[in-house]
Amino acid sequence: MGKYVCGPCGYVYDPELGDPDNGVEPGTAFFDIPDDWACPVCGAPKDMFEAE
């Protein structure tokens, strides 16, 4: 499971940490995050992220 970076703001999604504040449990692969999830920093949609 690799990390993914938000293009607009640089936030790094780390699957080991997840995004529990927004309903994504630690250990969740990026591709398993719901499509309506957005960057917790800038609100960019999931498709604006790129593999690190």
Biopython code that builds the backbone (N, CA, C, O; Angstrom):
import numpy as np
from Bio.PDB.StructureBuilder import StructureBuilder

atoms = [
    (1, "MET", "N", (0.847, -1.190, 0.000)),
    (1, "MET", "CA", (0.000, 0.000, 0.000)),
    (1, "MET", "C", (0.882, 1.240, 0.000)),
    (1, "MET", "O", (1.634, 1.486, 0.943)),
    (2, "GLY", "N", (0.779, 2.004, -1.058)),
    (2, "GLY", "CA", (1.606, 3.189, -1.178)),
    (2, "GLY", "C", (0.891, 4.445, -0.722)),
    (2, "GLY", "O", (-0.322, 4.449, -0.509)),
    (3, "LYS", "N", (1.661, 5.506, -0.577)),
    (3, "LYS", "CA", (1.128, 6.803, -0.199)),
    (3, "LYS", "C", (0.682, 7.553, -1.449)),
    (3, "LYS", "O", (1.208, 7.332, -2.539)),
    (4, "TYR", "N", (-0.286, 8.436, -1.278)),
    (4, "TYR", "CA", (-0.798, 9.254, -2.373)),
    (4, "TYR", "C", (-0.770, 10.713, -1.957)),
    (4, "TYR", "O", (-1.042, 11.052, -0.805)),
    (5, "VAL", "N", (-0.432, 11.582, -2.927)),
    (5, "VAL", "CA", (-0.262, 13.011, -2.655)),
    (5, "VAL", "C", (-1.344, 13.816, -3.368)),
    (5, "VAL", "O", (-1.637, 13.592, -4.543)),
    (6, "CYS", "N", (-1.928, 14.753, -2.634)),
    (6, "CYS", "CA", (-2.924, 15.662, -3.218)),
    (6, "CYS", "C", (-2.201, 16.671, -4.102)),
    (6, "CYS", "O", (-1.323, 17.394, -3.630)),
    (7, "GLY", "N", (-2.564, 16.724, -5.379)),
    (7, "GLY", "CA", (-1.932, 17.643, -6.320)),
    (7, "GLY", "C", (-2.048, 19.108, -5.920)),
    (7, "GLY", "O", (-1.044, 19.820, -5.940)),
    (8, "PRO", "N", (-3.244, 19.588, -5.555)),
    (8, "PRO", "CA", (-3.388, 21.003, -5.226)),
    (8, "PRO", "C", (-2.661, 21.461, -3.963)),
    (8, "PRO", "O", (-2.120, 22.567, -3.939)),
    (9, "CYS", "N", (-2.635, 20.628, -2.900)),
    (9, "CYS", "CA", (-2.084, 21.152, -1.636)),
    (9, "CYS", "C", (-0.904, 20.362, -1.071)),
    (9, "CYS", "O", (-0.228, 20.842, -0.161)),
    (10, "GLY", "N", (-0.644, 19.165, -1.590)),
    (10, "GLY", "CA", (0.500, 18.407, -1.111)),
    (10, "GLY", "C", (0.235, 17.489, 0.080)),
    (10, "GLY", "O", (1.158, 16.837, 0.568)),
    (11, "TYR", "N", (-1.019, 17.427, 0.561)),
    (11, "TYR", "CA", (-1.361, 16.502, 1.641)),
    (11, "TYR", "C", (-1.023, 15.078, 1.205)),
    (11, "TYR", "O", (-1.296, 14.686, 0.070)),
    (12, "VAL", "N", (-0.431, 14.311, 2.112)),
    (12, "VAL", "CA", (-0.063, 12.930, 1.800)),
    (12, "VAL", "C", (-1.001, 11.984, 2.537)),
    (12, "VAL", "O", (-1.082, 11.999, 3.766)),
    (13, "TYR", "N", (-1.715, 11.153, 1.759)),
    (13, "TYR", "CA", (-2.534, 10.106, 2.368)),
    (13, "TYR", "C", (-1.640, 8.903, 2.621)),
    (13, "TYR", "O", (-1.065, 8.340, 1.689)),
    (14, "ASP", "N", (-1.526, 8.513, 3.881)),
    (14, "ASP", "CA", (-0.722, 7.364, 4.291)),
    (14, "ASP", "C", (-1.687, 6.264, 4.726)),
    (14, "ASP", "O", (-2.402, 6.434, 5.714)),
    (15, "PRO", "N", (-1.722, 5.141, 4.008)),
    (15, "PRO", "CA", (-2.678, 4.089, 4.348)),
    (15, "PRO", "C", (-2.481, 3.514, 5.749)),
    (15, "PRO", "O", (-3.428, 2.994, 6.341)),
    (16, "GLU", "N", (-1.275, 3.599, 6.281)),
    (16, "GLU", "CA", (-1.050, 3.106, 7.643)),
    (16, "GLU", "C", (-1.789, 3.965, 8.673)),
    (16, "GLU", "O", (-2.192, 3.474, 9.727)),
    (17, "LEU", "N", (-1.961, 5.253, 8.356)),
    (17, "LEU", "CA", (-2.649, 6.176, 9.263)),
    (17, "LEU", "C", (-4.129, 6.322, 8.933)),
    (17, "LEU", "O", (-4.942, 6.591, 9.817)),
    (18, "GLY", "N", (-4.483, 6.144, 7.645)),
    (18, "GLY", "CA", (-5.854, 6.367, 7.215)),
    (18, "GLY", "C", (-6.246, 7.828, 7.387)),
    (18, "GLY", "O", (-5.393, 8.715, 7.394)),
    (19, "ASP", "N", (-7.533, 8.065, 7.524)),
    (19, "ASP", "CA", (-8.078, 9.406, 7.789)),
    (19, "ASP", "C", (-9.282, 9.214, 8.709)),
    (19, "ASP", "O", (-10.422, 9.450, 8.310)),
    (20, "PRO", "N", (-9.015, 8.779, 9.959)),
    (20, "PRO", "CA", (-10.120, 8.440, 10.860)),
    (20, "PRO", "C", (-11.099, 9.580, 11.121)),
    (20, "PRO", "O", (-12.274, 9.329, 11.389)),
    (21, "ASP", "N", (-10.642, 10.819, 11.050)),
    (21, "ASP", "CA", (-11.547, 11.948, 11.265)),
    (21, "ASP", "C", (-12.615, 12.041, 10.181)),
    (21, "ASP", "O", (-13.657, 12.668, 10.371)),
    (22, "ASN", "N", (-12.342, 11.408, 9.042)),
    (22, "ASN", "CA", (-13.282, 11.438, 7.913)),
    (22, "ASN", "C", (-13.753, 10.042, 7.534)),
    (22, "ASN", "O", (-14.164, 9.815, 6.396)),
    (23, "GLY", "N", (-13.697, 9.108, 8.470)),
    (23, "GLY", "CA", (-14.284, 7.785, 8.274)),
    (23, "GLY", "C", (-13.425, 6.763, 7.564)),
    (23, "GLY", "O", (-13.930, 5.715, 7.161)),
    (24, "VAL", "N", (-12.125, 7.036, 7.397)),
    (24, "VAL", "CA", (-11.240, 6.082, 6.726)),
    (24, "VAL", "C", (-10.307, 5.485, 7.784)),
    (24, "VAL", "O", (-9.427, 6.166, 8.309)),
    (25, "GLU", "N", (-10.518, 4.210, 8.083)),
    (25, "GLU", "CA", (-9.770, 3.538, 9.139)),
    (25, "GLU", "C", (-8.302, 3.338, 8.751)),
    (25, "GLU", "O", (-7.991, 3.188, 7.569)),
    (26, "PRO", "N", (-7.399, 3.335, 9.738)),
    (26, "PRO", "CA", (-5.994, 2.990, 9.458)),
    (26, "PRO", "C", (-5.920, 1.615, 8.797)),
    (26, "PRO", "O", (-6.679, 0.707, 9.136)),
    (27, "GLY", "N", (-4.995, 1.480, 7.850)),
    (27, "GLY", "CA", (-4.850, 0.228, 7.107)),
    (27, "GLY", "C", (-5.676, 0.176, 5.836)),
    (27, "GLY", "O", (-5.702, -0.855, 5.165)),
    (28, "THR", "N", (-6.356, 1.270, 5.487)),
    (28, "THR", "CA", (-7.183, 1.320, 4.287)),
    (28, "THR", "C", (-6.359, 1.768, 3.088)),
    (28, "THR", "O", (-5.807, 2.869, 3.079)),
    (29, "ALA", "N", (-6.280, 0.905, 2.075)),
    (29, "ALA", "CA", (-5.572, 1.255, 0.844)),
    (29, "ALA", "C", (-6.289, 2.416, 0.151)),
    (29, "ALA", "O", (-7.505, 2.563, 0.275)),
    (30, "PHE", "N", (-5.536, 3.230, -0.570)),
    (30, "PHE", "CA", (-6.118, 4.392, -1.245)),
    (30, "PHE", "C", (-7.279, 3.986, -2.153)),
    (30, "PHE", "O", (-8.303, 4.668, -2.194)),
    (31, "PHE", "N", (-7.121, 2.873, -2.883)),
    (31, "PHE", "CA", (-8.161, 2.453, -3.820)),
    (31, "PHE", "C", (-9.415, 1.951, -3.117)),
    (31, "PHE", "O", (-10.459, 1.812, -3.755)),
    (32, "ASP", "N", (-9.338, 1.677, -1.819)),
    (32, "ASP", "CA", (-10.497, 1.223, -1.054)),
    (32, "ASP", "C", (-11.255, 2.363, -0.384)),
    (32, "ASP", "O", (-12.299, 2.141, 0.231)),
    (33, "ILE", "N", (-10.730, 3.587, -0.501)),
    (33, "ILE", "CA", (-11.424, 4.756, 0.044)),
    (33, "ILE", "C", (-12.636, 5.040, -0.849)),
    (33, "ILE", "O", (-12.524, 4.955, -2.072)),
    (34, "PRO", "N", (-13.787, 5.375, -0.265)),
    (34, "PRO", "CA", (-14.957, 5.707, -1.097)),
    (34, "PRO", "C", (-14.650, 6.836, -2.086)),
    (34, "PRO", "O", (-13.869, 7.741, -1.792)),
    (35, "ASP", "N", (-15.272, 6.765, -3.252)),
    (35, "ASP", "CA", (-15.017, 7.753, -4.306)),
    (35, "ASP", "C", (-15.424, 9.167, -3.912)),
    (35, "ASP", "O", (-14.924, 10.131, -4.490)),
    (36, "ASP", "N", (-16.324, 9.312, -2.937)),
    (36, "ASP", "CA", (-16.755, 10.654, -2.548)),
    (36, "ASP", "C", (-15.881, 11.265, -1.447)),
    (36, "ASP", "O", (-16.150, 12.372, -0.980)),
    (37, "TRP", "N", (-14.840, 10.544, -1.037)),
    (37, "TRP", "CA", (-13.882, 11.093, -0.065)),
    (37, "TRP", "C", (-13.137, 12.255, -0.714)),
    (37, "TRP", "O", (-12.886, 12.241, -1.919)),
    (38, "ALA", "N", (-12.788, 13.254, 0.082)),
    (38, "ALA", "CA", (-12.050, 14.418, -0.420)),
    (38, "ALA", "C", (-10.865, 14.700, 0.493)),
    (38, "ALA", "O", (-10.845, 14.274, 1.648)),
    (39, "CYS", "N", (-9.891, 15.411, -0.024)),
    (39, "CYS", "CA", (-8.718, 15.794, 0.756)),
    (39, "CYS", "C", (-9.168, 16.502, 2.029)),
    (39, "CYS", "O", (-9.945, 17.454, 1.960)),
    (40, "PRO", "N", (-8.693, 16.052, 3.192)),
    (40, "PRO", "CA", (-9.111, 16.693, 4.438)),
    (40, "PRO", "C", (-8.528, 18.091, 4.641)),
    (40, "PRO", "O", (-8.974, 18.819, 5.527)),
    (41, "VAL", "N", (-7.545, 18.473, 3.837)),
    (41, "VAL", "CA", (-6.930, 19.791, 3.977)),
    (41, "VAL", "C", (-7.590, 20.813, 3.055)),
    (41, "VAL", "O", (-7.995, 21.887, 3.498)),
    (42, "CYS", "N", (-7.695, 20.469, 1.762)),
    (42, "CYS", "CA", (-8.193, 21.465, 0.799)),
    (42, "CYS", "C", (-9.522, 21.095, 0.139)),
    (42, "CYS", "O", (-10.113, 21.912, -0.566)),
    (43, "GLY", "N", (-9.995, 19.864, 0.367)),
    (43, "GLY", "CA", (-11.277, 19.461, -0.201)),
    (43, "GLY", "C", (-11.217, 18.968, -1.634)),
    (43, "GLY", "O", (-12.257, 18.743, -2.253)),
    (44, "ALA", "N", (-10.007, 18.793, -2.177)),
    (44, "ALA", "CA", (-9.882, 18.299, -3.552)),
    (44, "ALA", "C", (-10.433, 16.879, -3.640)),
    (44, "ALA", "O", (-10.308, 16.107, -2.690)),
    (45, "PRO", "N", (-11.042, 16.529, -4.772)),
    (45, "PRO", "CA", (-11.585, 15.182, -4.923)),
    (45, "PRO", "C", (-10.479, 14.123, -5.014)),
    (45, "PRO", "O", (-9.322, 14.432, -5.300)),
    (46, "LYS", "N", (-10.859, 12.890, -4.767)),
    (46, "LYS", "CA", (-9.919, 11.765, -4.743)),
    (46, "LYS", "C", (-9.122, 11.654, -6.041)),
    (46, "LYS", "O", (-7.961, 11.244, -6.018)),
    (47, "ASP", "N", (-9.731, 12.015, -7.172)),
    (47, "ASP", "CA", (-9.026, 11.860, -8.461)),
    (47, "ASP", "C", (-7.929, 12.897, -8.675)),
    (47, "ASP", "O", (-7.248, 12.871, -9.700)),
    (48, "MET", "N", (-7.752, 13.803, -7.726)),
    (48, "MET", "CA", (-6.664, 14.791, -7.813)),
    (48, "MET", "C", (-5.393, 14.298, -7.117)),
    (48, "MET", "O", (-4.394, 15.016, -7.063)),
    (49, "PHE", "N", (-5.430, 13.078, -6.586)),
    (49, "PHE", "CA", (-4.280, 12.495, -5.899)),
    (49, "PHE", "C", (-3.446, 11.665, -6.868)),
    (49, "PHE", "O", (-3.976, 11.063, -7.802)),
    (50, "GLU", "N", (-2.141, 11.641, -6.636)),
    (50, "GLU", "CA", (-1.223, 10.847, -7.446)),
    (50, "GLU", "C", (-0.345, 10.005, -6.524)),
    (50, "GLU", "O", (-0.049, 10.405, -5.398)),
    (51, "ALA", "N", (0.068, 8.838, -7.013)),
    (51, "ALA", "CA", (0.963, 7.980, -6.233)),
    (51, "ALA", "C", (2.252, 8.715, -5.941)),
    (51, "ALA", "O", (2.772, 9.439, -6.791)),
    (52, "GLU", "N", (2.769, 8.528, -4.735)),
    (52, "GLU", "CA", (4.009, 9.184, -4.331)),
    (52, "GLU", "C", (5.199, 8.450, -4.906)),
    (52, "GLU", "O", (6.340, 8.850, -4.678)),
]
sb = StructureBuilder()
sb.init_structure("model")
sb.init_model(0)
sb.init_chain("A")
sb.init_seg("    ")
for serial, (resi, resn, name, xyz) in enumerate(atoms, 1):
    if name == "N":
        sb.init_residue(resn, " ", resi, " ")
    sb.init_atom(name, np.array(xyz, "f"), 0.0, 1.0, " ", f" {name:<3s}", serial, name[0])
structure = sb.get_structure()
